[in-house]
Amino acid sequence: MNMVKISPSILSTDFNKIEETINSLNNTSCEYIHIDVMDGKFVPNKTFPIDLIKKVKKISKKKLDVHLMIESLEEKIKEYIEIKPEIITFHYEAAIKNNIYNLIKMIKKEKIKCGISIKPKTSVSEIKHLLKEIDLLLIMSVEPGKGGQEFIKFSLEKIKEAKKEIIKNNLDVLIEVDGGINNITAPLAIESGADILVSGNYLLKQNNLEGAINSLRNK
């Protein structure tokens, strides 16, 4: 079994101290840096202008994991593709249903891993047909839009269901879990089938960042 990968979310970081935060993460064993992009429409909050993501890309030694919580994806996706992160994930609920395949194609054409994210109320069966097209399924274990929320326990069943589907069809799809991840919920998500864990508040509030990352890996 591969060790779970960690993608610290910098959503709650003071943007004036972004460089300091990224440098701290550069010195840890985390594999990614998770960037939540919000437009104030798909979710109420607004975060991470494109210039700030470019700045993070310049100073980060880690792979960027960009999570788009935005509408008008067809118009806006190109500017995120141009940054060339490791992963771009967009929300199933925000995509115009008949254009999802086109969005996936645009992302993968540039050798970027493509993910689809689902909110807590969206079932795995709704996106089952898309699993063979993507590299990653991001299961939200809180309502998207703000950090510091409690983990929704029903998410564990969704992780198990998605994992079962992936194994059954012999697919190469990673499961990422985002929301309320801490040293208590991380082992539950891993046991259910998570490959990547996103954690923000829990990680960045710790004095020993590497120790906190290891606690998520259950080490």
LUMPATI-501993 format. One record per residue (C-alpha): x, y, z. Coordinates in steps of 0.2 Angstrom, whole numbers, plus 5000, padded with zeros to 4 digits. Layout:
% residues N
XYZ;...
END
This chain:
% residues 219
500050005000;500750174995;500950305009;499650435008;500150605001;499850765010;499250935002;499251075014;497951205010;498551385012;496751455011;496851525029;498551595027;498851785029;499251835011;500551955017;501451815024;501251695010;503151685006;503551635024;502151495023;502751425007;504551425013;504051335029;503151205018;504651185006;505651125021;504350985025;503950815017;502250865010;502050824992;500950964986;500251134990;498451154989;497751314982;495851354984;495251474971;493551554974;492651674964;491351734976;489951654965;490151464966;490551494984;490251654995;492151684998;493351754986;495251704986;496851684977;496951804962;497951734948;499551834951;499651764969;499551584962;501051634950;502051704965;501751534974;502251444959;503951534958;504351504976;503651334979;504751184978;503151074980;501951024966;500451144965;498751064967;497451194961;495651174967;494451284957;492851334966;492251444952;490951474939;491251514920;492551374919;492551374900;493051564900;494351554914;495151384914;496551434901;497351554913;497551424926;498151294913;499551424908;500251414926;500651234923;500251164940;500350974944;498450954946;496951064941;495251014949;493651084945;491851064953;490650944944;489251054950;490051214942;490351134925;489051144911;488650964910;488850944891;490551034892;491450934905;492350824893;493050974884;493651044900;494550874904;495250874887;495951054888;496851014905;497550844900;498150904883;499451014893;500050864903;499150924919;498250804930;496450834929;495250814944;493450824947;492750884964;491150844972;490150924986;489550825001;487750814993;488350754976;488450564975;489850464968;488550374956;488250544948;490050554942;490450374940;490450384921;491850514922;493050414932;493850334917;494250514910;495050594925;496650574935;495950624952;494250624962;494150764975;492850714988;492350864999;492150815017;491450995021;490451115012;491651205000;492051395003;492851415020;494151325031;494051265049;492451165047;492050995054;492350835044;490650755038;490750575043;489650515028;491150565017;491950405022;490550305014;490850404998;492750374998;492450185000;491150184986;492350284974;493750164979;492750014975;492250084958;494050124954;494749954958;493249864950;493649954933;495549944935;495650134934;497150244938;496250374948;496850454964;495550494978;495950664987;494950715003;494750895008;493950965023;494050945042;495650835040;496650815057;497550675066;495850605071;494950605054;496550565043;496650385048;494850355045;494950435027;496550335024;495750175029;494250215018;495350235003;496050405002;497750434992;497950624996;497350725011;497150905011;497350995027;497451185031;496951245049;497551085058;499251095049;499651275049;499251305067;500551185073;502251235079;503051075072;502451075054;503350915050;502750825065;500950875061;501150815043;501750645050;500250635061;499150645046;500150495038;499850405054;501750395057;
END
